[in-house]
Amino acid sequence: MNELKAEALHATENQSLPKTVAEAENAQGTFLFPGRWEGQMREMTTGEEDMLLNRRSGRDTRTINKVLQACLVSPEVNVMDLLIGDRVFAMIQLRRLTYGDEYAFKVTCPRCNNRFEWEENLGDLKVQYLQDPAWADPEHRFTFTLPKSGKTIKWRMMRGKDEQKLALLRREFPEAIMSSIMALRITEIEGEKMVSRKFLSGLPASDAAAFRGEVESKECGVDTTIAIECLDCGNVFDIDLPIGADFFLPKKVTKTR
């Protein structure tokens, strides 16, 4: 996939990149993905919609991946090899292609506990693209020196196939989420390819924080943090855009902001 639409990479190297999900659509169904490659998608069929809304399979990540794979027009693109940021981008664009920009969902105000419906315009979500020169590395691997311990590590961006591993680690080691995520990303420490969980759990917290900052500066994807204003008390709070089974339901709200 790293050779897919290579001209798109060079075309965007010296010009401003799209700022939002809507601006990333170069033509109907053709998108510049956060990983800086151009790909085509189509909307879902009724059969694919049925698969996602099926009670037994609709909440299964494998079903979502199957639908995404079918709706990515370029056959050389494997959804499991997509960077996580590209995969989330694809889900949002698939929803937009099928039902439009308006996405309605229920939310509860943390101040007054009022539960109400909110409508968000998916096209307005901000997109972060891979930055130079890191995006040109087809394996998306990086070198970073931890400031406190002085250890030099090599790390990689996570892909679709890593999501199932992360879910498993969250279940097996719920008390060690940070070190589990680091274990998935880090491929080498001081030349050693065997990355032990014991070593990671013993790292200074400042090193872990610096590593998270390094990852955030290099990662690509869609900013799914949105600001909500309570319709009753006016409280403004942030939530992460809910992308669950209801994400693929074309529901309209009756009460807007």
LOROLO-199814 format. One record per residue: x, y, z negated of N, C-alpha, C in turn. Coordinates in steps of 0.2 Angstrom, whole numbers, plus 2048, in hexadecimal, padded with zeros to 3 digits. Each point is the difference from the previous one (the first is absolute). Example, Ala and Ser with C-alpha at 12.3 -4.5 7.8 and 13.67 -1.06 7.14 Angstrom:
BEGIN
8427E47D97FC806800804806800;7FE8058048048067FF7FC8057FD;
This chain:
BEGIN
8047FA8007FC806800804806800;8078007FE804805800801803806;7FF7FC8068018038077FA802803;7FA8007FC7F9802802800807801;7FE8028067FF8078028068047FE;8067FE8028068047FD800807802;7FD8028068008078027FC8047FB;7FB7FD7FC7FD8047FB8048037FB;8067FB7FE8048027FB804806802;8038008068048068037FC806801;7F97FF8027FC8068017FF8047FA;8007FC7FA7FE8047FA8068027FC;8067FE8038068027FC8018077FF;7FF8048058028078007F9805800;7FB7FD7FE7FA8048007FC7FF7F9;7FB8047FF7FD7FF7FA7FB7FA800;8007FC7FA7FC7FA8007F98027FE;7FB7FC8017F98017FE8008017F8;7FC8047FE7FF8017F97FA7FC7FD;7FB7FE8037FB7FC7FE7FE7FA804;7FC7FC7FD7FD7FA8037FD801807;7FC8068007FD801807805803805;8058047FE8058028048047FB803;8017FA7FD8047FB8027FD7FC806;7FA8018017FD7FD806801804807;8057FD8038028048067FB7FF806;7FC7FB8007FB7FF8057FB7FB7FD;7FA8008037FB7FB7FD8037F97FF;8017FE7F98027FA7FE8087FF801;8038058018088008008038047FB;8047FD7FC8028047FA8088007FF;8028057FD8078007FE8007FE7F9;8037FA7FF8007FD7F98058037FC;7FF8007F98058037FB8077FE801;8017F98038067FE801804802807;7FC8058038038038068007FB806;7FA7FD8017FF7FC8067F9801802;7FF8008077F98018027FD7F9802;7F98007FD7FD7FA8017F8801802;7FD7FB8037F98018017FC7FC7FC;7FA8027FE7FB7FC7FC7F9801803;7FC7FB7FF7F98018027FB7FF7FA;7FA8028017FB8007FA7FE7F87FF;7FD7FF7FA7FE7F97FF7FA7FE804;8007FA8017FA7FD8037FB7FE7FA;7FA7FE8027FB7FE7FB8027FA7FC;8037FB8048037FA7FD8058027FB;8058048018058027FC7FD8047FA;7FB8048017FD8037FA7FD7FB7FB;7FD7FB8037FD7FA7FC8057FD7FC;8067FF8038057FC7FC8028047FA;8018078018028047FA7FA8017FB;7FA8008027FB8017FB7FD7F97FD;8037FA8027FE7FA7FE8038007F8;7FB7FE7FC8028007F98067FB7FE;8007FA8048057FC7FE807802803;800803806807801803801808800;7FB8048008018078018068037FB;8007FE7FA8058037FB8077FC801;8017FC8058067FC801805804804;8068017FE8058048048017FD806;7FF7F98008027FC8077FA802805;7FA8017FE7FB802804801807803;8028057FC8028078028057FF805;8057FD7FF8067FF8047FE7FD807;7FC7FB8007FD7FD8067FC805804;7FC8047FD7FD806804804805802;8058027FC8058058028047FD806;8027FA8008047FD8067FC800806;7F97FF8007FC8008057FF807803;8008057FC7FE806802807804802;8067FE7FF8068038038017FD807;7FF8048057FF7FE8078077FD802;8068037FE8067FE8028017F97FD;8017FA8048017FA7FD8067FE7FD;8058048018077FF7FD8018037F9;7FA8037FE8008037F97FE7FB7FB;8047FE7FB7FD7FB7FB7FE8047FA;7FA8007FE7FE8047FA8047FE7FA;8027FA7FF8047FE7FA807803800;8028028068078038007FF808800;7FA8038008008077FF8028027FA;8038067FF8028037FA7F98027FD;8007FF7F97FA8017FC7FD807802;8048058017FD8078027FC7FF807;8037FC8047FD7FF8077F97FC7FF;8017FB7FC7FA7FC7FF7FA8047FD;8018047FB7FB8047FD7FD805805;8058038047FE8058067FB7FC805;8027FA8017FC7FC8057F97FF7FD;7FF7FE7FA7FA7FF7FD7FC807800;8038057FF7FC8078007FE801807;8047FF8057FF8028077FA7FB802;8007FA7FE7FB7FB8027F98027FE;8008037F97FA8027FE7FD806803;8058058027FE8068047FE7FE807;8037FB8037FE7FE8077F97FD800;7FF7FC7FB7F97FD8007FB8047FD;8018047FB7FA8047FD801807800;8068038028008077FF8048027FA;8018077FF8058027FB7FC8007F9;7FA8017FF7FD8007FA8007FA7FC;8028007FA8017FA7FC7FC8027F9;7FB7FC7FE7FC8027FA8027FA7FB;8018027FA8017FB7FB7FE8037F9;7FE7FC7FB7FE8027F98068017FC;8008057FB8068027FC7FD8027F9;8037FF7FB7FE8027F98058057FE;7FD8067FD8048057FD8037FE7FA;8068017FF8037FE7F97FF8047FA;7FD8068027FE8057FB7F97FF7FD;7FB8008057F97FF7FD7FD7FA802;8047FB8037FD7F98027FB800805;7FF8068037FA8008058037FC806;7FB7FC8038027FC8067FC802806;8048028057FD8038068047FE806;7FD8018068027FE806805806803;8057FE8038058058038017FF807;8018048048017FF807807803802;8047FC8038078038028017FF807;8038058038028008078077FC801;7FF7FA8038077FC801805804804;7FD8048058048038058058057FD;7FE8037FA8048057FC8057FD7FC;8017FA7FF8057FD7FC807801803;8058027FB8068028038047F9801;8058018058047FA8028078027FF;8047FC7FE8078017FF8047FB805;8048038048047FC8058077FE7FD;8037FB8038077FE7FE804806802;8058027FC8048058018077FE804;8038058038067FE8038068007FB;8057FC8008017FB8067FD7F97FE;7FD8007FA7FE7F97FE7FB7FC804;7FC8048037FB7FD8048027FC806;8068018028037FD8068037F97FE;8017FE7FA8027FA7FE7FA7FB801;8017FB8057FA7FC8017FE7FB7FA;8057FF7FB7FE7FC7FA7FE8047FB;8018078007FE8047FB8037FF7F9;8077FF8008047FF7FA8048067FF;8018017F98038067FE8057FE7FA;8058047FF8058007FB7FF8057FB;8007FF7F97FF8057FB8047FE7FA;8038057FD8048007FA7FC8027FA;7FF7FB7FB7FC8027FA8048057FC;7FD8067FE8048057FD8037FE7F9;7FC7FD7FC8027FE7F98057FB800;7FF7FA8038047FA800806800805;7FF8048058058018058007FA805;7FB7FB7FF7FF7FB8057FE802807;8037FD8057FE8018077FB7FA802;7FA8028027FB7FB8027FE801808;7FE7FB8037FD8008067F97FE7FF;7FB8048047F97FE7FF7FD801807;7FA7FD8007FC8008067F98037FF;7FD8028057F88028007FC7F9800;7FB8017FC7FB7FA8007FC7FF806;7FE7FA8027FC7FF8067F97FC7FE;7FC7FF8057FA7FD7FE8007F97FD;8057FD8028017F97FD8028007F9;8038067FD8028017F97FA8017FC;7FA8028027FA8027FC7FE7FA7FC;8007FA8047FE7FA7FC8057FE7FB;8068018018057FF7FB7FF8047FA;7FF8078017FF8047FB7FA7FF7FC;7FB7FE8037FA7FE7FC8017FA7FC;8047FB8028027FA7FC8048027FA;8058058018048027FB7FC8047FB;7FB8048027FC8047FB7FC7FB7FC;7FE7FA8027FD7FB7FC8047FC7FC;8067FF8028057FC7FC8048047FB;8018068028048047FB7FD8077FF;7FA8007FD7FC8067FF8048057FC;8047FE7FC8048047FB806803803;8027FE8078068028037FF802807;7FB8058017FE802806805804804;8048057FC8058048038067FB803;8027FC7FB8067FB8037FE7FC805;7F97FE8007FE7FB806800804806;7FE806801800804806807801802;8058027FB8078018028037F9803;7FE7FB7FD8037F98027FE7FF807;7FA8028027FE7FF807803805805;8028067FE8038058048087FF800;8037FE7FB8078008008037FA802;8058008058027FA8038077FF7FE;8048047FD8077FF7FF8028057FA;8047FE7FB8028047FB8087FF800;8048058018078008008037FA804;7FD7FF8068027FB8047FD7F97FF;7FC7FF7FA7FD7FA7FE7F9800803;7FF7FA8047F98008027FB7FD7FC;8027FD7FA7FC7FD7FB7FE8057FB;7FA8038017FD8057FB7FC7FD7FB;8038007FA7FD7FD7FA7FB8057FD;7FA7FD7FD7FB8047FD8038027F9;8047FC7FD8038027FA804807801;8048008058048068027FC806801;7FA7FF8047FC8068017FC8027FA;7FE7FC7FB7FD8027FA8048037FB;8077FF8018058037FC802807802;7FE8028068028068037FE8067FC;8048067FF7FD8067FD7FA802804;7FB8027FC7FA803803801806804;8068047FF8018058058027FE806;8047FA8018027FD8067FA7FE804;7FB7FD7FC7FA7FD8037FC806803;8008067FC7FC806803803803806;8078008008048028067FF7FC806;7FF7F97FF7FF7FC8057F9801803;7FB8017FC7F9802802800806804;8048057FE8008068048047FF807;8057FC8008037FE8067FB7FD805;7FC7FB7FD7FB7FD8057FB805802;7FE8047FC7FA805802803805805;8068018008038058058017FD807;8017F98008017FD8067FA7FC803;7FB7FF7FC7FA7FC8027FC804805;7FC7FD8047FB8038047F97FD7FF;7FB8048027F97FD7FF7FB8067FF;7FA7FE7FE7FB8057FF7FF8027F8;8008067FF7FF8037F97F87FE7FE;7FF7FB7FC7F97FE7FF7FE8037F9;8048057FD7FE8037FA7FB806802;7FA8007FE7FB8058017FD8047FA;7FF8068017FD8047FA7F8800801;7FD7FE7FA7F98007FF7FE8057FC;7FA8038017FD8057FC7F97FE7FD;8007FF7FA7F97FD7FD7FB805802;7FA7FD8027FA8048027FC8037FB;8027FD7FA7FC8027FA8048067FC;8067FE7FD8048047FC805804803;8027FF8078058038038077FE7FF;8017FB7FC8067FD7FF8047FE806;8068028018047FE8068057FA7FE;8007FB8038057FA7FE8027FC807;8057FD7FF8037FC8067FF7F97FF;7FE7FD8068007F88008037FE806;8017F98008037FD8067FA7FE805;8008028067FB7FE8047FE7F9800;7FA7FE7FE7FE7F97FF8007FC807;8047FC8018007FC8067FF7F87FF;7F97FF7FF7FE7F97FE7FB7FE805;7FC7FB7FE7FB7FD8047FB805803;7FF8057FC7FB806803803805804;8077FF8018038058057FE7FF807;7FD7FA8027FE7FF8067F9800801;7FC8037FB7F98018017FF807802;7FC8018057FE8078037FB8037FC;8018017F97FB8037FC801808800;7FA8038008008088007FD8027F9;8038057FE7FD8037F97FA804801;7FC8017FB7FA8048008028077FD;8058007FC8028067FC807801801;8028068038078028018038057FC;8068018008038057FC7FE807802;
